[in-house]
């Protein structure tokens, strides 16, 4: 367990809270605890790439299997490119946005 007492005053402030410099691997233990502390407010975590996203989702499934993890993949094309994003990537993004609309009391990690 990670001691959240240092984060507690910052988590009570409304608005955006930015944490950085957390080593890979430790974030899989910290994020579920932060999500539990925030309760019904979704917690947003930005990964470096899709590979890190899938690794982190697997680690979180081990540490907190009951936590709802919503994956929002990156675009798989460049801006102003002639090629559109793949249908699979677009469908996963729309599915995540649809799930975010649903009201729930369970903690969420996006």
C-alpha positions as CSV (number, residue, x, y, z in Angstrom):
1,X,0.0,0.0,0.0
2,X,1.1,3.5,-0.8
3,X,0.6,6.2,1.8
4,X,-1.7,8.8,0.2
5,X,-1.5,11.3,3.2
6,X,0.9,13.6,1.2
7,X,-1.6,13.7,-1.7
8,X,-4.7,14.1,0.4
9,X,-4.7,17.9,0.6
10,X,-4.1,18.2,-3.2
11,X,-6.9,15.8,-4.0
12,X,-9.4,17.9,-2.1
13,X,-8.9,20.9,-4.3
14,X,-11.3,21.1,-7.2
15,X,-9.9,21.3,-10.7
16,X,-7.0,19.6,-12.4
17,X,-4.3,17.9,-10.4
18,X,-1.1,16.9,-12.2
19,X,1.3,14.3,-10.8
20,X,4.5,13.4,-12.7
21,X,7.7,11.5,-12.2
22,X,6.1,8.4,-10.9
23,X,8.2,5.3,-12.0
24,X,6.7,2.8,-14.3
25,X,5.3,-0.2,-12.3
26,X,4.7,2.0,-9.3
27,X,1.9,3.8,-11.2
28,X,0.0,0.5,-11.4
29,X,-0.2,0.4,-7.7
30,X,-0.8,4.2,-7.1
31,X,-3.5,4.8,-9.7
32,X,-6.1,2.3,-8.3
33,X,-5.6,3.9,-4.8
34,X,-6.1,7.4,-6.2
35,X,-9.2,6.2,-8.1
36,X,-10.6,4.8,-4.9
37,X,-9.9,8.0,-3.1
38,X,-11.6,10.1,-5.8
39,X,-14.6,7.8,-5.8
40,X,-17.1,8.9,-8.5
41,X,-14.7,11.3,-10.3
42,X,-12.9,9.6,-13.2
43,X,-9.1,9.6,-13.0
44,X,-7.3,10.4,-16.3
45,X,-3.8,8.9,-16.9
46,X,-1.9,9.5,-20.1
47,X,0.4,6.8,-21.3
48,X,3.4,7.3,-23.6
49,X,2.2,4.9,-26.2
50,X,-0.2,2.0,-26.9
51,X,2.3,-0.6,-25.7
52,X,2.6,1.1,-22.3
53,X,-1.2,1.4,-22.2
54,X,-1.7,-2.3,-22.6
55,X,1.0,-3.1,-20.1
56,X,-0.5,-0.8,-17.5
57,X,-4.0,-2.2,-18.0
58,X,-2.7,-5.7,-17.4
59,X,-0.8,-4.6,-14.2
60,X,-3.9,-2.7,-12.9
61,X,-6.0,-5.8,-13.6
62,X,-3.6,-7.7,-11.3
63,X,-3.5,-5.1,-8.5
64,X,-7.1,-3.9,-8.7
65,X,-9.3,-6.4,-10.6
66,X,-12.5,-4.5,-9.6
67,X,-11.4,-1.1,-11.0
68,X,-13.1,-0.1,-14.2
69,X,-10.4,0.8,-16.7
70,X,-11.5,2.6,-19.8
71,X,-8.9,2.6,-22.7
72,X,-8.9,5.6,-25.0
73,X,-6.4,4.7,-27.7
74,X,-4.4,7.3,-29.6
75,X,-5.1,8.1,-33.3
76,X,-3.3,5.7,-35.6
77,X,-2.7,8.3,-38.3
78,X,-1.0,11.7,-38.5
79,X,-2.8,15.0,-38.4
80,X,-3.8,16.4,-41.9
81,X,-3.0,12.9,-43.4
82,X,-5.0,11.6,-46.3
83,X,-5.6,8.3,-44.5
84,X,-8.4,8.2,-41.9
85,X,-8.0,6.4,-38.6
86,X,-8.7,2.7,-38.6
87,X,-12.3,1.7,-37.9
88,X,-11.1,-0.4,-34.9
89,X,-9.4,2.6,-33.3
90,X,-12.3,4.8,-33.9
91,X,-14.8,2.3,-32.5
92,X,-12.7,1.9,-29.3
93,X,-12.6,5.6,-28.8
94,X,-16.3,6.0,-29.3
95,X,-17.0,3.1,-27.0
96,X,-14.9,4.7,-24.2
97,X,-16.7,8.1,-24.6
98,X,-20.0,6.3,-24.4
99,X,-19.0,4.6,-21.2
100,X,-17.9,7.9,-19.7
101,X,-21.4,9.3,-20.1
102,X,-22.8,6.5,-17.9
103,X,-23.2,7.6,-14.3
104,X,-21.6,5.2,-11.8
105,X,-20.5,5.2,-8.2
106,X,-17.6,2.9,-8.9
107,X,-14.1,4.4,-9.4
108,X,-12.9,4.7,-12.9
109,X,-9.5,5.1,-14.6
110,X,-9.4,6.5,-18.1
